[in-house]
Amino acid sequence: MEGCKSVEELLRSPFDVRWVAADEVALARWRAQNLRLPAETVAATRDQLADAGSYQTNDGAIAIAAMKPARLPEAPDGITLVLDDIRDPGNLGTLIRTADWYGVTTIVASATTADFYSPKTIQASMGSFTRVSVYYTELALFLAAQRVPVYGTFLEGENVQTFRPASRCMVVIGNEANGISDAVACTVTTRITIPRFGAAESLNAAIAAAVVLDNFKRLQ
Amino acid sequence: MEGCKSVEELLRSPFDVRWVAADEVALARWRAQNLRLPAETVAATRDQLADAGSYQTNDGAIAIAAMKPARLPEAPDGITLVLDDIRDPGNLGTLIRTADWYGVTTIVASATTADFYSPKTIQASMGSFTRVSVYYTELALFLAAQRVPVYGTFLEGENVQTFRPASRCMVVIGNEANGISDAVACTVTTRITIPRFGAAESLNAAIAAAVVLDNFKRLQ
């Protein structure tokens, strides 16, 4: 993890943090806040941090933590967000942040979806990576085994502004360019659509997810 | 403009297109569709297009068009989206695309907002740059002169899911890190908020705009 905000979120999270390098200002602040720092914590300048990390500049911290074990829950509670081939790590990070805002903590993604641990994903998630889990699996198989409704976003379907969703369900968001793949579309039990009032051909994937979640939380 | 999709949208739009370079496939398709090509239209290979443009690869076209004259309407109709210091051109492009989906064709932005004509803005707008106009001005002065409600998104305010907005209004979206500036906040007549169900600190600026517009179009 790189950057003060991400590292601080990491220190507050259940992640197992193994190593921290940070500037004296950040270290002093975290010690004053009684945050638990690992045994291997070292002071470093911002230039040293930028040299060690992948960002062009670093605002004060880098950390190493163990990845979370990825044991997919068999039947997750509430709304589960399902990502079919979201390629852009920035989009994935924004989806994680949006899910976290709406209280969705489980995301199931196709193996072709961007990497949860990519620095761009972590950065765009704005700290929400500590509260939302992303599980990678074969989506069509996973969805076919579910006993809850599987809602998919399409250009035609039930109006998301008036449709009454189940409280326990899956919401599938498709690839940025091609939407939901045929294999996954077969497992969708209800097609939903976001009403269009203008002329754009489609919405960005994270925007579509946010609008669906906002309506679902209101209507559930 | 770079890229087949953007150039094709440009050719279909009221923009004054002065020059087009494209590969034979794209040119043949546009001629078959009776799209009006400028006198200065030249055939080029994709490698030549990539050399001439700013993209690393080019999928078939580059065009030059005259910028639109930016005469800010005194009292725009319907919903006007107001951007207070949106710095990221990708965010601006996504905001333009989202506005277009919801039928919002006028965006008023602070001078510090990202450039409408940046290649990243154009690309993220996915063609919507031809239908949505962005006017740059001194926001606090512009908003103070409006006779319609000015709604601003804050972490506390009227619930956007139940609030009844005016049909003619301004919706202000703030900077990615700092939100709405103090000078602009003074001109906001009603603070609105997107209900949070989880733990994220905030939403991405384009996500917030989409959720507000989706609720406003439903409730107006």
Interface residues (C-beta under 8 A of the other chain):
Chain A: G90 T94 R97 T98 A99 D100 W101 Y102 G103 V104 T105 A124 M126 G127 S128 R131 Q161 I194 P195 R196 F197 G198 A199 A200 E201 S202 L203 N204 A206 I207 A210 V211 D214 N215 K217 R218
Chain B: G90 T94 R97 T98 A99 D100 W101 Y102 G103 V104 T105 A124 M126 G127 S128 R131 Q161 I194 P195 R196 F197 G198 A199 A200 E201 S202 L203 N204 A206 I207 A210 V211 D214 N215 K217 R218
